[in-house]
């Protein structure tokens, strides 16, 4: 089964995907964010994503509370990519500062 990004939300994420940068996101983190978005679109299994995100700095983890349907990958604190994973697809992929 092929995993792919099905939906992207948020201005920052859309700007980075379409333009390679966003005025609302630190320029020095663009390459890392793009790499992680490419990883989401290219992995074949969720286990592949786990292997890519093994470095402790990426902190792939399931969120809790009202965000319990989402996973998070740290770009660099406080910035991360959150997403829902369903049936081999990534949904509602968004870059943001979720540690306020």
C-alpha positions as CSV (number, residue, x, y, z in Angstrom):
1,X,0.0,0.0,0.0
2,X,1.4,3.4,-0.9
3,X,1.2,6.2,1.8
4,X,0.7,9.7,0.7
5,X,-0.4,13.1,1.8
6,X,-4.1,13.5,1.1
7,X,-4.7,17.0,2.6
8,X,-2.6,19.9,3.8
9,X,-4.0,22.7,6.0
10,X,-2.7,26.0,7.2
11,X,-1.1,28.9,5.4
12,X,2.5,28.1,6.5
13,X,2.2,24.5,5.2
14,X,0.6,25.6,2.0
15,X,3.2,28.3,1.4
16,X,6.1,25.9,2.0
17,X,4.7,23.3,-0.3
18,X,3.8,25.8,-3.1
19,X,6.6,28.3,-2.7
20,X,9.4,26.6,-0.7
21,X,9.0,29.2,2.2
22,X,6.6,31.2,4.3
23,X,6.9,34.6,5.8
24,X,5.4,33.2,9.0
25,X,8.0,30.4,9.3
26,X,11.8,30.7,10.2
27,X,13.7,30.6,6.9
28,X,16.5,28.6,8.5
29,X,14.1,25.7,9.1
30,X,12.7,25.5,5.5
31,X,15.0,22.7,4.3
32,X,14.2,20.5,7.4
33,X,10.4,21.2,7.0
34,X,10.6,20.3,3.3
35,X,12.6,17.1,4.0
36,X,10.0,16.0,6.5
37,X,7.0,16.8,4.2
38,X,8.8,14.8,1.5
39,X,9.2,11.9,3.9
40,X,5.5,11.9,4.6
41,X,4.7,11.8,0.9
42,X,7.4,9.2,0.0
43,X,7.3,6.5,2.8
44,X,5.7,3.2,1.9
45,X,4.6,2.3,5.4
46,X,4.2,4.0,8.8
47,X,7.1,1.9,10.1
48,X,9.3,3.5,7.4
49,X,8.3,6.9,8.8
50,X,9.2,5.7,12.3
51,X,12.6,4.7,11.0
52,X,13.1,8.1,9.3
53,X,12.1,9.8,12.6
54,X,14.3,7.7,14.9
55,X,16.6,10.6,15.8
56,X,15.4,11.8,19.1
57,X,15.3,15.4,17.9
58,X,12.3,14.6,15.6
59,X,10.2,13.2,18.4
60,X,7.5,11.4,16.4
61,X,4.7,10.9,18.8
62,X,0.9,10.6,19.2
63,X,-0.8,13.6,20.6
64,X,-3.3,13.6,23.5
65,X,-6.5,15.3,24.6
66,X,-8.4,17.1,22.0
67,X,-5.6,16.3,19.5
68,X,-5.6,12.6,20.2
69,X,-6.3,11.7,16.5
70,X,-3.1,13.5,15.5
71,X,0.6,12.6,15.4
72,X,3.5,15.1,15.6
73,X,7.0,15.4,14.3
74,X,9.2,18.1,15.7
75,X,11.0,20.3,13.1
76,X,12.7,22.3,15.8
77,X,11.0,23.5,19.0
78,X,8.5,25.0,19.0
79,X,7.8,24.1,15.4
80,X,6.3,20.8,14.4
81,X,4.3,19.0,11.7
82,X,1.0,17.5,12.9
83,X,-1.1,15.1,10.9
84,X,-3.8,12.4,11.1
85,X,-2.9,9.0,9.8
86,X,-5.7,6.9,8.4
87,X,-5.7,3.8,6.2
88,X,-2.2,4.4,4.8
89,X,-2.7,8.1,4.2
90,X,-1.7,11.4,5.9
91,X,-4.5,13.9,6.4
92,X,-4.7,17.5,7.8
93,X,-0.9,17.9,7.5
94,X,0.0,21.2,9.1
95,X,3.2,23.0,10.2
96,X,2.7,25.2,13.3
97,X,3.8,26.2,16.8
98,X,1.8,23.8,19.0
99,X,3.8,24.3,22.2
100,X,2.5,27.7,23.2
